[in-house]
Amino acid sequence: MTRLKSRARQLAPKTSSRSVSDPERGFSDRQSTLREAVALEGVGVHSNAPARLILHPAEDGAGVSFYRSDLAGEAAAMGPAAWSQVCATELCTTLRVGDQSVATVEHVMAALAGLGVDNVLVEIDGPEAPVFDGSAAAIVEAIDEVGLRRQSAPRRQLEILKTVRVERGDAFAELSPAASGFTLDVEILFEHAAIGRQRKALRVDPASFRREIARARTFGFIRDIERLWRAGFALGASLENSIAIGDDGPLNPEGLRFRDEFVRHKMLDAIGDLALAGAPIQGAFRSRCSGHALNHAILQALFADRSAWRLTPAAIAPRRGAVRPDIGGLVQLALAPDRS
């Protein structure tokens, strides 16, 4: 098993030579997993608790599953990561199965989806995934270090058949049909001179994700920090893992990685949240002033309408002992209410 430090380096525009995805050609037409396990260490941005993350290879059709190695017996297996497990969306996305949960899964899910990793067991030794530098760069680096292995099963896609939209005040999120691939068009608006209105559109593939999205960091306002601490959030936030915005702009000595890093990070979150659909989406996502709550709500709306989607090709049966993704439960509403 490969072990990497959590510090993220500048990501090259090409994938590792050991990867099965050609960044100029998009995703493989077959499912993929890691060539070997890889481990990273960091802290939770909200809990400030040390956390160890291990990505393990998984069988064809297994999907992405979470495993809490700090728990004993059956409680350790969180099962397939699915939108129906989402129990909270305030400042991060949290999954719950029974009495156990794992928080801040969106960056892990985004890295896996962005690079086309279909089948993986995500082992975490605590209730929150590590934040690393506030982006998905360290996870991308880890995946590139071990490379991907192409599997025999065809890659499934969740094809959007008609437009589905959710609105909350002036904010909205929608999924629409597209001839091929997955595109995002995300707009944000903050009443702060450092951000203001930002909008970016992108077709997602391994190259564009690595180049445009993976390194975009989470951000927050200094004026909100005491309120967040009292609520139990951002206890592990620092200038090493977040963009801190003061009255005059970002306080990080190194400045921004992109001029519009804020909207790029919102795209990163959206990719991770939408990866909980259970299969790569063939369609177009558009949002304005969306966050984890609306990203989850659009999946709820999608799967509440069986005429709005189809899974192609048909789901395969995983090998004996593999963890089956929650495709069969996609049409069910969330197991717990959205508490955002």
C-alpha positions as CSV (number, residue, x, y, z in Angstrom):
1,M,0.0,0.0,0.0
2,T,1.3,3.4,-1.0
3,R,1.4,6.1,1.7
4,L,1.4,9.8,0.9
5,K,1.7,13.0,2.9
6,S,-1.4,15.1,2.8
7,R,0.4,18.2,1.4
8,A,-0.8,18.7,-2.2
9,R,1.6,19.6,-5.0
10,Q,0.9,21.4,-8.2
11,L,-1.1,19.0,-10.4
12,A,0.2,18.3,-13.9
13,P,-2.3,18.6,-16.7
14,K,-1.8,14.9,-17.6
15,T,-2.7,11.8,-15.7
16,S,-0.1,9.3,-14.4
17,S,1.2,7.0,-17.0
18,R,-0.3,4.2,-14.9
19,S,-3.8,5.6,-15.2
20,V,-6.3,4.1,-17.7
21,S,-7.9,7.5,-18.6
22,D,-6.4,9.6,-21.3
23,P,-7.0,13.2,-20.2
24,E,-7.4,14.3,-23.8
25,R,-10.0,11.6,-24.7
26,G,-12.1,11.7,-21.5
27,F,-13.3,8.8,-19.4
28,S,-12.7,5.1,-20.2
29,D,-15.7,3.2,-21.5
30,R,-15.1,0.5,-18.9
31,Q,-15.2,0.7,-15.2
32,S,-12.0,1.3,-13.3
33,T,-10.5,1.0,-9.8
34,L,-7.2,1.7,-8.2
35,R,-4.2,-0.5,-8.9
36,E,-3.4,-0.7,-5.2
37,A,-4.4,0.9,-1.9
38,V,-3.1,4.4,-1.0
39,A,-3.3,6.1,2.4
40,L,-3.3,9.8,3.3
41,E,-3.5,11.6,6.6
42,G,-4.9,15.0,7.7
43,V,-7.4,16.6,10.0
44,G,-11.1,17.3,9.7
45,V,-11.9,20.9,8.9
46,H,-14.9,20.9,11.3
47,S,-13.9,18.5,14.0
48,N,-10.1,19.2,14.0
49,A,-9.7,15.5,14.7
50,P,-6.8,13.6,13.1
51,A,-8.0,11.4,10.3
52,R,-6.5,8.7,8.1
53,L,-8.0,8.0,4.7
54,I,-7.2,4.8,2.8
55,L,-8.5,4.2,-0.7
56,H,-8.8,0.5,-1.5
57,P,-9.4,-1.2,-4.9
58,A,-12.9,-2.7,-5.3
59,E,-14.6,-5.2,-7.6
60,D,-16.6,-4.5,-10.8
61,G,-19.9,-3.0,-9.9
62,A,-19.0,-2.3,-6.3
63,G,-19.3,1.5,-6.6
64,V,-17.9,3.8,-3.9
65,S,-18.4,2.5,-0.4
66,F,-17.3,4.0,3.0
67,Y,-15.9,2.0,5.9
68,R,-15.3,3.4,9.4
69,S,-12.2,1.4,10.6
70,D,-12.6,3.0,14.1
71,L,-15.8,1.0,14.7
72,A,-16.3,-2.6,15.4
73,G,-18.3,-5.3,13.7
74,E,-21.1,-4.5,11.3
75,A,-21.2,-0.9,12.3
76,A,-18.0,-0.2,10.5
77,A,-19.4,-0.8,7.0
78,M,-21.2,2.3,5.9
79,G,-22.1,0.7,2.6
80,P,-22.4,2.3,-0.8
81,A,-22.2,6.1,-0.9
82,A,-25.7,7.3,-2.0
83,W,-27.8,10.5,-2.0
84,S,-30.4,8.6,0.1
85,Q,-27.8,8.4,2.9
86,V,-27.4,12.2,3.2
87,C,-28.5,13.3,6.6
88,A,-27.0,16.9,6.8
89,T,-25.8,19.5,4.3
90,E,-24.8,22.5,6.4
91,L,-21.3,23.5,5.3
92,C,-20.5,19.9,4.2
93,T,-22.2,16.7,3.1
94,T,-22.7,14.1,5.8
95,L,-23.7,10.5,5.2
96,R,-25.5,8.3,7.8
97,V,-26.2,4.6,8.0
98,G,-28.0,3.6,11.2
99,D,-26.3,5.3,14.1
100,Q,-23.0,5.9,12.3
101,S,-22.0,8.8,10.0
102,V,-19.1,10.2,8.1
103,A,-18.9,13.9,7.3
104,T,-17.2,16.1,4.6
105,V,-17.3,13.4,1.9
106,E,-17.7,15.8,-1.0
107,H,-14.0,16.3,-1.9
108,V,-13.3,12.6,-1.8
109,M,-16.4,11.9,-4.0
110,A,-15.4,14.8,-6.4
111,A,-11.8,13.4,-6.9
112,L,-13.1,9.9,-7.6
113,A,-15.8,11.2,-10.0
114,G,-13.5,13.7,-11.7
115,L,-10.9,11.1,-12.5
116,G,-13.4,8.3,-13.4
117,V,-12.8,6.0,-10.5
118,D,-15.9,3.8,-10.4
119,N,-15.2,1.2,-7.7
120,V,-13.3,1.9,-4.5
121,L,-13.6,1.2,-0.7
122,V,-13.0,4.5,1.2
123,E,-11.7,3.6,4.7
124,I,-11.7,6.4,7.3
125,D,-10.7,6.0,11.0
126,G,-13.1,8.6,12.3
127,P,-16.4,10.5,11.7
128,E,-15.0,13.1,9.3
129,A,-12.9,12.8,6.2
130,P,-9.6,14.9,6.3
131,V,-9.7,18.2,4.5
132,F,-6.0,18.3,3.4
133,D,-5.4,21.7,1.8
134,G,-9.1,22.5,1.4
135,S,-9.3,21.1,-2.1
136,A,-9.2,17.7,-3.8
137,A,-5.6,18.0,-5.0
138,A,-4.1,15.7,-2.4
139,I,-6.6,12.9,-3.3
140,V,-6.0,13.4,-7.0
141,E,-2.2,13.1,-6.3
142,A,-2.7,9.9,-4.4
143,I,-4.8,8.4,-7.1
144,D,-2.3,9.3,-9.8
145,E,0.5,7.9,-7.7
146,V,-1.0,4.4,-7.7
147,G,-2.8,4.6,-11.0
148,L,-6.0,3.1,-12.2
149,R,-6.8,-0.4,-13.4
150,R,-9.4,-0.9,-16.1
151,Q,-12.0,-3.5,-15.3
152,S,-14.1,-5.8,-17.5
153,A,-17.6,-4.3,-16.9
154,P,-18.9,-1.4,-19.1
155,R,-19.1,2.0,-17.4
156,R,-22.7,2.8,-16.4
157,Q,-24.2,6.3,-16.9
158,L,-27.2,8.0,-15.4
159,E,-28.8,9.6,-18.4
160,I,-30.9,12.7,-17.7
161,L,-34.1,12.4,-19.9
162,K,-35.8,15.7,-19.0
163,T,-35.1,18.9,-17.1
164,V,-35.6,18.8,-13.3
165,R,-35.3,22.0,-11.3
166,V,-35.4,23.0,-7.7
167,E,-35.6,26.6,-6.4
168,R,-35.1,28.3,-3.0
169,G,-35.7,32.0,-3.2
170,D,-33.3,33.4,-5.9
171,A,-31.2,30.2,-5.8
172,F,-31.8,27.2,-8.0
173,A,-30.2,24.0,-9.3
174,E,-31.3,22.0,-12.3
175,L,-30.3,18.9,-14.3
176,S,-31.1,18.8,-18.1
177,P,-30.5,16.3,-20.9
178,A,-27.2,16.4,-22.9
179,A,-26.1,14.4,-25.9
180,S,-23.0,13.2,-24.1
181,G,-20.8,13.8,-21.1
182,F,-21.4,15.9,-18.0
183,T,-21.2,19.7,-18.0
184,L,-21.6,22.2,-15.2
185,D,-22.6,25.9,-15.4
186,V,-22.3,27.4,-11.9
187,E,-22.9,30.9,-10.7
188,I,-22.3,32.4,-7.3
189,L,-23.0,35.8,-5.8
190,F,-21.6,37.2,-2.6
191,E,-21.9,40.7,-1.3
192,H,-18.1,41.0,-0.8
193,A,-15.7,42.8,-3.1
194,A,-13.3,39.8,-3.1
195,I,-15.9,37.5,-4.6
196,G,-19.0,39.3,-6.1
197,R,-20.6,37.6,-9.0
198,Q,-18.6,34.7,-10.5
199,R,-19.8,32.2,-13.2
200,K,-18.0,29.3,-14.9
201,A,-19.1,26.6,-17.3
202,L,-17.1,23.4,-17.9
203,R,-17.3,20.0,-19.4
204,V,-16.0,17.6,-16.9
205,D,-13.4,15.0,-17.8
206,P,-10.1,13.9,-16.1
207,A,-8.1,16.7,-17.8
208,S,-10.5,19.6,-17.1
209,F,-11.1,18.4,-13.5
210,R,-7.4,18.2,-12.8
211,R,-6.6,21.5,-14.5
212,E,-9.6,23.7,-13.6
213,I,-11.3,22.3,-10.5
214,A,-9.2,20.0,-8.3
215,R,-7.0,22.6,-6.7
216,A,-9.8,25.1,-5.8
217,R,-10.0,25.5,-2.0
218,T,-12.8,25.9,0.4
219,F,-13.4,29.4,1.8
220,G,-15.0,31.3,4.6
221,F,-15.4,34.7,6.1
222,I,-13.5,35.8,9.2
223,R,-16.6,37.6,10.4
224,D,-18.5,34.3,10.7
225,I,-15.8,32.3,12.5
226,E,-17.0,32.8,16.1
227,R,-20.5,31.8,15.2
228,L,-19.3,28.7,13.4
229,W,-17.1,27.7,16.3
230,R,-20.1,28.0,18.7
231,A,-22.1,25.7,16.3
232,G,-19.3,23.1,16.3
233,F,-18.1,24.0,12.7
234,A,-14.7,25.0,11.4
235,L,-12.8,23.9,14.5
236,G,-9.9,22.7,12.2
237,A,-10.0,25.5,9.7
238,S,-6.7,27.4,9.1
239,L,-4.9,29.3,6.5
240,E,-3.3,25.9,5.4
241,N,-6.7,24.4,4.5
242,S,-9.1,27.3,3.7
243,I,-9.2,30.7,2.1
244,A,-9.9,33.1,4.9
245,I,-11.7,36.3,3.7
246,G,-11.4,39.4,5.8
247,D,-12.8,42.8,5.2
248,D,-10.1,43.6,2.6
249,G,-10.0,40.2,0.9
250,P,-8.2,36.9,1.3
251,L,-5.7,36.7,4.2
252,N,-3.7,33.8,2.9
253,P,-0.1,35.0,2.2
254,E,0.1,33.1,-1.0
255,G,-3.1,34.6,-2.4
256,L,-5.6,32.8,-4.7
257,R,-4.7,29.9,-6.9
258,F,-7.2,31.1,-9.5
259,R,-8.8,34.6,-10.0
260,D,-12.2,32.9,-9.7
261,E,-11.2,30.2,-7.2
262,F,-14.4,30.6,-5.2
263,V,-16.8,29.5,-8.0
264,R,-14.4,26.7,-9.0
265,H,-14.6,25.4,-5.4
266,K,-18.4,25.5,-5.6
267,M,-18.1,23.4,-8.8
268,L,-15.8,21.0,-6.9
269,D,-18.5,20.6,-4.2
270,A,-21.2,20.1,-6.8
271,I,-19.3,17.4,-8.6
272,G,-18.8,15.6,-5.3
273,D,-22.4,16.0,-4.2
274,L,-23.8,14.8,-7.5
275,A,-21.5,11.8,-7.5
276,L,-23.8,10.4,-4.8
277,A,-26.3,9.7,-7.7
278,G,-24.7,6.3,-7.8
279,A,-23.4,6.5,-11.4
280,P,-21.7,9.1,-13.6
281,I,-24.3,11.6,-14.9
282,Q,-24.8,12.1,-18.6
283,G,-26.4,15.5,-18.6
284,A,-26.0,19.2,-17.8
285,F,-26.0,20.7,-14.3
286,R,-26.8,24.4,-13.9
287,S,-27.0,26.3,-10.6
288,R,-27.1,29.8,-9.1
289,C,-26.1,30.4,-5.5
290,S,-26.4,26.7,-4.8
291,G,-24.7,24.7,-2.1
292,H,-24.7,21.3,-0.6
293,A,-28.4,21.5,0.3
294,L,-29.6,22.4,-3.2
295,N,-27.2,19.9,-4.7
296,H,-28.8,17.2,-2.6
297,A,-32.3,18.5,-3.4
298,I,-31.8,18.2,-7.1
299,L,-31.0,14.5,-6.7
300,Q,-34.1,14.1,-4.5
301,A,-36.2,15.7,-7.2
302,L,-34.5,13.7,-10.0
303,F,-35.1,10.3,-8.4
304,A,-38.6,11.2,-7.3
305,D,-39.5,11.3,-11.1
306,R,-38.8,7.9,-12.6
307,S,-39.4,9.4,-16.1
308,A,-36.5,11.8,-15.7
309,W,-33.6,9.4,-15.9
310,R,-32.4,6.0,-17.0
311,L,-29.4,3.9,-16.2
312,T,-27.4,2.7,-19.3
313,P,-26.2,0.1,-19.8
314,A,-28.1,-2.1,-17.4
315,A,-26.6,-2.6,-14.0
316,I,-24.3,-5.6,-13.6
317,A,-24.2,-8.0,-10.7
318,P,-21.0,-7.6,-8.7
319,R,-18.9,-10.6,-7.9
320,R,-19.5,-12.5,-4.8
321,G,-18.3,-10.6,-1.7
322,A,-18.3,-7.2,-3.5
323,V,-20.4,-4.3,-2.2
324,R,-23.2,-3.5,-4.5
325,P,-24.0,0.2,-5.2
326,D,-27.3,1.7,-4.1
327,I,-28.7,1.7,-7.7
328,G,-31.8,-0.2,-6.7
329,G,-32.6,2.4,-4.1
330,L,-32.1,5.4,-6.2
331,V,-35.9,6.0,-6.6
332,Q,-36.4,6.2,-2.9
333,L,-36.5,9.5,-1.1
334,A,-33.7,10.3,1.4
335,L,-33.7,8.2,4.5
336,A,-33.3,11.3,6.7
337,P,-34.5,14.9,6.2
338,D,-32.3,17.6,4.8
339,R,-31.3,19.5,7.9
340,S,-29.6,22.4,6.2
